[in-house]
Amino acid sequence: MKNRVVVTGMGAITPIGNSVEEFWTGIKNKTVGIGPITYFDTTDYKAKLAAEVKNFDPKAYMDPKAAKRMETFSQFAVAATREALEMSGINMEEEDPCRVGVSIGSGIGSLQAMEREHKKLLEKGPGRVNPLLVPLMICNMAAGNVAIQFGLKGKCINVVTACATGTNSIGEAFRSIQYGEADVMVAGGTESSITPIGVAGFTALTALNTTDDVEKASIPFDEDRNGFIIGEGAGIVVLESLEHALKRNAKIYAEVVGYGATCDAYHITSPAEDGSGAAHAMMEAIRDAGIRPEDIDYVNAHGTSTHHNDLFETRAIKLALGDHAYKVKISSTKSMIGHLLGAAGGVEFITCVKSIEEGYVHPTVGLKNPGEGCDLDYVPGEGISMDVNYAISNSLAFGGHNASLLVKKFEK
């Protein structure tokens, strides 16, 4: 008998707010967190916009000494975890720490540390490279630092599936609790890659939008969409077995009921053109939950604002949901916060939980005229107040990785 798994805490660091409450208020106000890049001089760069986190002070969340030994992506994860654990009301002194695990991933780790130390290597020689370069840079250190900061001694893993990282991380945490490997899992994604090499690399790939018009920068499913806007942040949730949550009278925000993961096995950057890989991930999540496609009220789309993704994901939704695809509400959070890469799935999962909790589906901001082949209801204009009983969150990634999570309104 598999354990039921519920959400009892959430934490967010995003381009439109550094807490779940701030983030959700921004979402409801249709706040766009995109602006000119401030981290470095973009004079020679084609892409000049990003969705940066604002006013983040790591010392507000952790000891300054500890913060100094972490790169930004790890700091974001620790900050979001603190909020999620506080919301959950878990007291680690009353828990068996070996039954509380971590599943937090980052798609890239720290490009900042690599850039900094590579410069030192070239200018001053190998003897001057920071001895902490490797533990600062590698992407599993978000999970490691979270475990260290909060004393979580259970299963601790780092999933790296590019832009599907956050979704896969939550999915694997869900499985760990279902099968009794842990009572509680802290799960999600984190990323901070708005750096010279990061922006140059994505631009060279022609993945980024090079417009300087903030209003037209990230417009998923629109005919004028022209690439994604790189963002940063972290989305972390506390998952626990229903039995464990009830035992400590925890407030339950939603229940995780399905997880599907597939690979296109097609191309290193383009999704499968017929949408079959992403469709199968959605179908697996639906099968896992034991429901019908018609039961789904809301799809939080991967919706990156690239030509390929938005068209092929639309095809995937049609394949997975059949005729119901034309009735379901679909929107992209990336229209407001850009593409958080490895953190996207974590923040978008939180969006689904909040949509269920508050009965509200946010719009795809900036969508004026849907592009050719994008003929579903992407909630243009204003958000919609409605009952959301089942929501599915999609992530599609370089390498062909597809992941979908299915969340439902909690009922005992």
Secondary structure, DSSP 4 states (H G I P E B T S, - for coil): -PPPEEEEEEEEEBTTBSSHHHHHHHHHTT----EE--SS--TT-S--EEB---S--GGGTS-HHHHHTS-HHHHHHHHHHHHHHHHHT--GGGS-GGGEEEEEE-SS--HHHHHHHHHHHHHH-GGGS-TTHHHHHSTTHHHHHHHHHHT--S-EE----GGGHHHHHHHHHHHHHHTTS-SEEEEEEEE---SHHHHHHHHHTT-B-----GGGTS-TTBTT---B-BB-EEEEEEEEEHHHHHHTT----EEEEEEEEEE--S-SSSPPTT-HHHHHHHHHHHHHHT--GGG--EEE----S-HHHHHHHHHHHHHHHGGGGGTSEEE-THHHH-B-GGGHHHHHHHHHHHHHHHTEE---TT--SBPTT--S----SS-EE---SEEEEEEE-TTSEEEEEEEE----
